[in-house]
Amino acid sequence: MGHNPYTKPHIAVIAFVLTAVLAVLLGGCTREQLPGGANAADETAKPIGIMIPLHQNQAPPAEMMTAVERAAQAKLEVDWIPNDNYKDKLINALQTNSLKQVTYVNQTDYGIVKNALRSDMFWEIGPYLEFYPNLKKLNKEILKETAVQEKLYGLYTERPLSRQGVILRKDWLDRLKLKEPTTVDELYEVLRQFTYNDPNGNGAQDTIGLADRGDLTYGAFKTLSSYFGTPNNWGVRDGKLVPDFMTAEYVDTMNYMKKLVSEGSMNKDFAVTSKQIQRYMLISGKAGGFIGSMEDAPRLLRELQKFEPNAQLTLINRIRGPKGEGVWANPGFGGLFLFSKKAIANEQELRRILAFFDRSMDQNVSKLLNFGIEGKHYKTVDGQIVVTAEMDQLYDSEVLPLTSFVIAGMSNPNLMKSKQEREDPLAVKADQLTKDNESILIRDQTLSLTSTTNEVIGGELAEVITNATYNYILGKIDLAQFRNEIATWEKRGGASIIREYNEAYQAGRN
C-alpha cells in the first residue's frame, strides 16, 4: 500500500502552517517586526500621518513625542488642530479628499463622515482586529455603537457616559452666605448674585455668574437643557421620535439662558467664545460658574489658585428641573481614529499602522500616554503610579495633550491605575458624581438607528438650528422666527430625517 501524503498528522501540520502564514499576512506581527519585515525601531520606517484635535493651549513638547515614538516603535507626523477649528478642518479634508492616513473624528461629528464611510473612502478594519493581541480585546458593545451597516471602521477613544455638572466658586458662595443650588431656580439666583452682589469683595461690579462658550453640546446649553427634561438629541413623544428642538423643554432652556444673557449674568459673547477664553474667565476671577465636564475642575482650581490662592471650587451634578433630575448621556466613545484609503495605499500599510495602535495599548506605552515619564510626571510605589503635587504641575502642559491618542482607555486591561500622593478631594468628588450621573441618564433614542438623510446632510442642517438657537438666546429673533427656522430645517431635509428615524424606530419595536 503506497504512502498517503494526506494522513491526519500531515493535515494537522499543513493546517498549522496555513494558520501561521495567515496570522502573519493579516497583521499578527511580533513586537520587534512590523509587517513587511521592517524593523519597528528602524529610523527609516515610514512615518504615520495623523490629524488629531488639540484641547489645550499648545501641543505636547518634542521630548514627549520622541518618548512616545520610541516606546511605540513608530515615527509620527501629527497635525494638532485646535478643537475649536477641528470640525471645519475635517469637513475640508473630506471634501478635498486630502485626509491624513489616520484622522480622528469627534463623536459629535461622526454623522458627517458616515456617508464617506459608505463611499469607500476609509478602510473597514473589523476583519483585522482579531489578529492583534490588544485590539482584539476592545469593548464589543462600544464597537457596536460605532458600526455603520454592521461594519467597523474606527478605533475608539472611551469616555464615561456623563461627566457633566456645574462648577462653582465655593468661596463666593460662602462669602454671599449662599447654599449650593439644587434646582434650576436656585442656580439662576446664585448666578445672579455672583454678578451683582460683589462676590469677590472688591467693591466693584466686575464679575459675572457664568462663563460659557460657543458649543451647544459641551458648553452649558445641553446640560442645562437636560435639567429641564429635554430629550437627548431625540426623544419619544406620543409614541413617535421627535428632535429635541421641537420640544417645549428646549424652548424653556433657551428662555433660561436668554434671561441670564439679557441680565448680564453670563458673557453676552458666549456664542463666539472659545473654550480657552471660557476657562480663563473662571481662572482669572471674572466668572464664578462653569457648566461642563466635572473632570475639568481640579485643573481649573490649580490655575485659579495662581491668581487667588484662597479660592475654592465645588461641584454639583444634580440640578432639579420641572420634571425632576436628569443629565444627558454620551455614547461610550468620545471619537474614532479612521483610516483613509487614499492615504493608505494597501493592506500591508494598513496593518503596519494598526500595529502601532495595538502597541499603544501595551502597558509601557499606555502608561506614557496617560501619565508621562517616570521620575518627571510620576513615580512608582509598590507597583502603583503615584503623582506628587509638584509632578502634577507639569501634567497639563506636557502630558494631557497626549491623552487624545489613548484608544480604549478604561477598558484597556494593560492600563495601570494612579493616585495622587495627597489625594485631590475635588478629583475624588468629580469621580463620585460622574458615577452618580449613571443613575439619572437621559439617552439618545436614535443611537442605534439609521437615517441616511441625516448622515448625508444632517450636519449641514444642524447649523440652521444651532444658529437659530444662538439668535433666540441673544434676542435677535423671537419664538415665531425660531419656529420658522425649524420649518426651514424640515423643508431642506429635516422632514425626511424625522420620517426615516421613525420608520427605523417602529421597525425595531415590531
C-alpha positions in Angstrom: 0.0 0.0 0.0 1.6 3.3 -1.1 2.3 6.2 1.3 -0.7 8.6 1.6 0.5 12.2 1.9 -2.8 13.3 3.3 -2.9 11.3 6.5 -4.2 13.1 9.6 -0.7 14.0 11.0 0.2 15.7 7.7 -3.1 17.5 7.6 -2.5 18.9 11.1 0.9 20.2 10.1 -0.5 21.8 6.9 -3.3 23.4 8.9 -0.8 24.7 11.5 1.4 26.2 8.7 -1.5 27.8 6.9 -2.8 29.3 10.2 0.7 30.8 11.0 1.0 32.2 7.5 -2.5 33.7 7.6 -1.7 35.3 11.0 1.4 36.9 9.6 -0.4 38.1 6.5 -3.2 39.7 8.4 -1.1 41.6 10.9 -0.1 39.2 13.6 3.4 40.7 13.7 5.8 40.5 16.6 6.8 43.4 18.8 10.1 43.6 17.0 9.0 43.4 13.4 6.5 45.5 11.5 4.5 43.8 8.7 6.7 43.5 5.6 9.8 42.7 7.6 10.8 46.3 8.5 12.3 46.7 12.0 9.9 48.6 14.1 12.6 50.8 15.6 14.3 51.5 12.3 14.6 55.2 11.8 13.8 54.8 8.1 10.4 53.4 8.9 7.7 55.4 7.1 6.1 58.0 9.4 2.4 57.7 10.2 0.4 60.8 9.4 -2.3 61.7 11.9 -4.7 64.6 12.3 -6.0 65.0 15.8 -7.7 67.7 17.8 -5.8 69.8 20.4 -7.9 70.6 23.5 -5.1 72.5 25.3 -3.2 75.7 24.5 -0.2 74.0 22.9 0.9 70.7 21.6 3.0 68.4 23.7 6.7 69.2 23.8 9.1 67.4 21.4 10.6 65.4 24.3 7.2 63.8 24.9 6.6 63.0 21.2 10.0 61.4 20.9 9.4 59.3 24.0 6.1 58.1 22.5 7.7 57.2 19.2 10.5 55.2 20.9 8.1 53.4 23.2 5.6 52.6 20.4 8.3 51.9 17.8 6.9 54.2 15.2 7.5 57.6 13.6 4.6 60.0 13.7 3.7 63.1 11.8 0.9 64.7 13.8 -1.2 67.7 12.8 -2.5 69.1 16.0 -5.6 71.2 15.1 -7.2 73.4 17.8 -10.5 71.7 18.7 -12.5 74.9 18.1 -11.5 74.7 14.4 -11.4 71.0 14.1 -14.8 70.4 12.5 -14.1 72.9 9.7 -10.7 71.2 9.0 -12.4 67.8 9.0 -15.1 68.9 6.5 -12.5 70.5 4.2 -10.3 67.3 4.3 -13.4 65.2 3.4 -14.5 67.5 0.6 -11.0 67.6 -1.0 -10.1 64.0 -0.2 -6.9 65.3 1.4 -7.1 63.2 4.6 -4.1 62.1 6.6 -3.5 58.3 6.9 -5.2 58.5 10.2 -7.9 61.0 11.0 -9.6 61.4 14.4 -13.3 62.2 14.3 -15.2 63.5 17.4 -18.3 61.5 18.2 -20.4 64.6 17.7 -19.1 64.9 14.1 -19.4 61.2 13.3 -22.5 61.7 11.2 -20.5 64.0 8.9 -18.3 61.1 7.8 -20.7 58.2 7.6 -21.6 58.9 4.0 -17.8 58.9 3.3 -17.6 55.5 5.0 -20.3 54.1 2.8 -18.5 55.7 -0.2 -15.4 53.5 0.5 -13.2 56.4 1.5 -12.0 54.6 4.6 -10.7 51.1 5.3 -13.0 48.7 7.1 -10.8 47.4 9.9 -13.2 45.0 11.7 -11.7 41.8 10.0 -8.2 42.7 11.1 -8.8 43.3 14.8 -8.7 39.7 16.0 -5.1 39.4 14.8 -3.7 41.9 17.3 -3.4 41.0 20.9 -4.7 44.2 22.3 -7.1 45.4 19.6 -9.0 42.1 19.8 -9.8 42.9 23.4 -11.7 46.2 22.6 -15.1 46.5 24.1 -17.6 44.8 21.8 -20.6 46.9 23.0 -18.7 50.2 22.2 -17.5 48.9 18.9 -21.1 48.0 18.1 -22.1 51.7 18.8 -19.6 52.8 16.2 -20.6 50.4 13.5 -22.0 51.6 10.1 -24.1 48.9 8.4 -22.6 46.4 10.9 -19.1 47.2 9.7 -16.3 48.6 11.9 -14.2 51.4 10.6 -12.6 53.0 13.7 -10.6 52.6 16.8 -12.5 54.4 19.6 -11.5 56.6 22.5 -13.5 55.7 25.6 -15.3 58.0 28.0 -17.7 57.9 30.9 -21.4 58.1 29.9 -21.8 61.5 31.6 -19.2 63.8 33.2 -21.5 66.8 33.1 -22.2 69.1 36.0 -21.9 72.6 37.5 -18.6 74.0 38.8 -19.0 77.0 41.1 -16.7 79.2 43.3 -17.3 77.8 46.7 -15.6 80.8 48.4 -18.0 83.1 46.6 -21.0 81.0 47.8 -19.6 81.3 51.4 -19.0 85.0 51.2 -22.5 85.6 50.0 -23.9 83.1 52.5 -25.5 81.0 49.7 -26.0 77.3 49.8 -25.1 75.1 46.9 -28.0 75.2 44.4 -30.2 72.1 43.9 -32.8 73.4 41.4 -32.7 75.4 38.2 -34.2 78.4 40.1 -31.6 78.2 42.8 -28.9 78.0 40.2 -30.3 81.1 38.5 -30.2 83.0 41.8 -26.6 82.0 42.5 -25.5 83.2 39.1 -27.4 86.5 39.6 -25.8 87.1 42.9 -22.4 86.2 41.6 -22.9 89.1 39.1 -24.5 91.8 41.2 -23.6 91.2 44.9 -19.8 91.7 44.8 -18.8 88.1 45.5 -15.0 88.9 45.4 -15.5 91.7 47.9 -13.6 94.4 46.0 -16.4 96.9 45.9 -16.8 96.8 42.1 -19.3 95.2 39.9 -16.7 93.3 37.8 -17.9 89.7 37.9 -20.4 87.5 36.1 -22.1 84.4 37.2 -21.5 82.0 34.3 -18.7 81.7 31.7 -19.8 79.9 28.6 -18.6 79.2 25.1 -19.8 78.7 21.5 -20.7 75.0 21.9 -24.3 73.9 22.4 -23.2 70.4 23.3 -20.3 70.6 25.7 -20.9 74.1 26.8 -23.7 75.0 29.2 -26.7 74.6 27.0 -27.2 70.9 26.6 -26.5 70.2 30.3 -29.0 72.9 31.3 -31.4 71.5 28.8 -31.3 68.1 30.4 -32.1 69.7 33.7 -35.3 71.0 32.1 -36.1 67.5 30.9 -35.3 68.0 27.2 -34.6 64.8 25.2 -31.0 64.0 24.4 -31.0 64.9 20.6 -34.1 62.8 20.0 -36.9 61.6 22.3 -40.2 59.8 22.2 -43.3 61.9 22.4 -46.7 60.3 21.9 -45.1 57.1 20.5 -43.0 59.0 17.9 -39.4 60.2 17.7 -39.0 64.0 17.7 -35.9 66.1 17.7 -35.0 67.9 20.9 -35.5 71.4 19.4 -39.2 70.7 18.7 -40.0 70.3 22.4 -41.2 72.8 24.9 -38.3 71.9 27.2 -35.8 73.1 24.6 -37.6 76.4 24.5 -37.6 76.6 28.3 -33.8 76.2 28.2 -33.4 78.9 25.6 -35.6 81.2 27.7 -33.5 80.4 30.8 -30.2 81.3 29.1 -31.8 84.3 27.3 -32.6 85.7 30.8 -29.0 85.1 32.0 -27.6 86.8 28.9 -30.0 89.8 29.0 -29.4 90.4 32.7 -25.6 90.2 32.3 -25.3 87.0 34.4 -23.2 85.3 31.7 -21.0 86.5 28.9 -23.0 88.1 26.1 -20.4 87.0 23.5 -20.6 83.3 24.5 -21.6 82.2 21.0 -18.2 83.2 19.7 -16.1 82.5 22.8 -13.6 79.7 22.7 -13.0 77.1 25.5 -9.7 78.7 26.3 -11.2 82.1 26.9 -14.1 80.5 28.8 -11.6 78.8 31.1 -9.6 82.0 31.5 -12.8 83.8 32.6 -13.1 81.4 35.5 -9.4 81.1 36.5 -8.8 84.9 36.4 -11.7 85.5 38.7 -14.0 87.2 36.2 -16.7 84.4 36.4 -17.9 82.2 39.2 -19.6 79.4 37.3 -18.7 76.9 34.6 -21.1 74.2 33.3 -19.4 71.3 31.6 -17.1 68.3 32.4 -16.6 68.0 36.2 -13.2 66.4 35.5 -12.0 69.9 34.4 -12.5 71.2 38.0 -9.1 70.1 39.6 -7.1 71.7 36.7 -9.3 74.8 36.8 -8.7 75.2 40.6 -4.9 74.8 40.2 -4.8 77.6 37.7 -7.3 79.7 39.6 -5.2 79.5 42.8 -2.3 81.0 40.9 -4.4 84.2 40.8 -6.2 83.7 44.1 -4.5 81.3 46.5 -7.5 81.1 48.8 -10.1 80.4 46.0 -12.1 77.2 46.2 -14.4 75.3 43.8 -17.3 73.0 44.4 -19.2 70.5 42.1 -22.9 69.8 41.7 -24.2 67.1 39.4 -27.9 67.0 40.4 -29.9 70.2 39.5 -33.6 69.5 39.7 -35.9 71.0 37.0 -39.7 70.9 36.4 -39.6 67.2 35.6 -37.1 66.1 38.2 -33.4 65.2 37.8 -31.6 64.0 34.7 -28.4 64.5 32.7 -27.7 63.7 29.1 -25.6 60.7 28.2 -22.8 60.3 25.8 -22.3 57.2 23.7 -19.5 55.1 25.2 -17.0 56.5 22.7 -15.7 60.1 22.5 -14.4 59.7 19.0 -12.8 57.4 16.4 -9.5 57.1 14.5 -10.4 56.4 10.9 -8.0 55.1 8.2 -8.0 56.8 4.7 -7.9 54.5 1.7 -6.3 57.2 -0.4 -3.5 57.9 2.0 -3.0 54.3 3.0 -2.1 52.6 -0.2 -2.5 48.9 0.6 -3.3 46.3 3.3 0.3 45.9 4.3 0.5 49.6 5.1 -2.8 49.5 7.0 -1.6 46.5 9.1 1.6 48.4 9.9 -0.5 51.4 11.2 -2.9 49.1 13.1 0.2 47.5 14.7 1.2 50.9 16.1 -2.2 51.4 17.7 -2.0 47.9 19.1 1.3 48.7 20.7 -0.1 51.9 22.0 -2.3 49.8 24.3 0.8 48.0 25.8 1.4 48.8 29.4 4.6 50.8 28.8 3.1 53.0 26.0 -0.3 53.5 27.6 1.5 54.5 30.8 3.4 57.1 28.9 0.3 58.4 27.1 -1.7 58.6 30.3 0.9 59.6 32.9 4.0 60.8 31.2 7.7 60.0 32.0 8.6 58.2 35.2 10.6 60.3 37.6 9.3 63.5 36.0 5.5 63.2 35.9 5.0 60.3 38.3 6.8 57.8 40.5 6.1 54.1 41.1 5.5 52.9 44.7 4.7 49.3 45.4 3.8 48.7 41.8 1.4 51.7 41.7 1.7 55.0 39.9 1.9 57.9 42.3 1.7 61.6 41.4 3.1 64.2 43.7 1.7 67.7 43.8 5.0 69.1 42.2 4.9 66.5 39.4 1.2 67.2 38.8 2.1 70.8 37.8 3.7 69.6 34.6 0.9 67.2 33.7 -1.5 69.7 32.0 1.1 71.1 29.5 3.2 68.1 28.8 1.1 65.0 29.2 -2.6 66.0 28.9 -2.5 66.6 25.1 -1.1 63.0 24.6 -4.3 61.5 26.2 -6.0 62.2 22.8 -4.1 59.2 21.5 -5.5 56.8 24.1 -7.7 54.2 22.5 -9.9 52.1 24.7 -8.8 53.8 27.9 -11.0 52.4 30.7 -11.4 49.0 29.1 -7.7 48.5 28.4 -6.6 45.8 30.8 -3.0 46.9 30.5 -3.6 50.4 31.8 -2.3 51.0 35.3 -4.2 53.0 37.9 -2.8 56.1 39.6 -3.3 58.0 42.7 -2.3 61.5 43.9 0.3 61.4 46.7 -2.0 63.8 48.5 -5.4 62.8 47.1 -7.2 65.8 45.5 -10.6 66.0 47.1 -12.1 67.8 44.1 -10.9 65.0 41.8 -12.4 62.4 44.1 -15.7 64.3 44.2 -15.7 64.5 40.3 -15.3 60.8 40.1 -18.0 60.1 42.6 -20.5 62.5 40.9 -19.7 61.1 37.5 -20.6 57.6 38.8 -23.7 59.1 40.4 -24.8 60.5 37.0 -25.3 57.0 35.7 -28.5 56.7 37.7 -30.1 59.7 36.1 -29.1 59.4 32.4 -31.1 60.7 29.5 -30.1 58.6 26.5 -30.3 59.5 22.8 -33.2 57.4 21.4 -31.6 57.3 17.9 -28.2 56.0 18.8 -28.7 52.6 17.2 -31.0 53.8 14.4 -30.1 55.0 10.9 -31.3 57.9 8.8 -29.5 58.2 5.5 -30.6 61.7 5.0 -29.2 62.7 8.4 -25.8 61.2 7.6 -25.6 62.9 4.2 -26.9 66.4 5.1 -27.6 66.3 8.9 -24.5 68.2 9.9 -25.3 70.9 7.4 -28.9 71.1 8.5 -27.9 71.2 12.2 -26.3 74.6 11.5 -29.8 76.0 10.9 -30.9 75.0 14.3 -27.6 76.0 16.0 -27.7 79.5 14.6 -31.4 79.9 15.4 -30.8 78.8 19.0 -28.0 81.3 19.4 -30.0 84.1 17.8 -33.0 83.4 20.1 -30.9 83.4 23.2 -29.2 86.6 22.1 -32.6 88.2 21.5 -32.1 88.6 17.8 -35.2 86.6 16.8 -38.4 85.8 18.6 -40.2 82.4 19.1 -42.2 82.7 15.9 -39.0 83.3 14.0 -37.3 80.4 15.7 -40.1 78.1 14.6 -39.8 79.5 11.1 -36.2 78.2 11.2 -37.5 74.8 12.3 -39.8 74.9 9.2 -36.7 75.7 7.1 -34.9 72.7 8.6 -37.8 70.5 7.7 -38.1 71.7 4.1 -34.4 71.2 3.5 -34.5 67.6 4.5 -35.4 67.5 8.2 -38.8 66.1 7.4 -37.1 63.1 5.7 -34.8 62.7 8.8 -37.9 62.5 11.1 -39.6 60.0 8.8 -36.5 57.8 8.4 -35.8 57.7 12.1 -39.4 56.9 12.9 -39.5 54.1 10.3 -36.4 52.6 11.9 -37.8 53.1 15.4 -41.1 51.4 14.6 -39.3 48.6 12.7 -37.2 48.0 15.8 -40.3 47.8 18.0 -42.1 45.2 15.8 
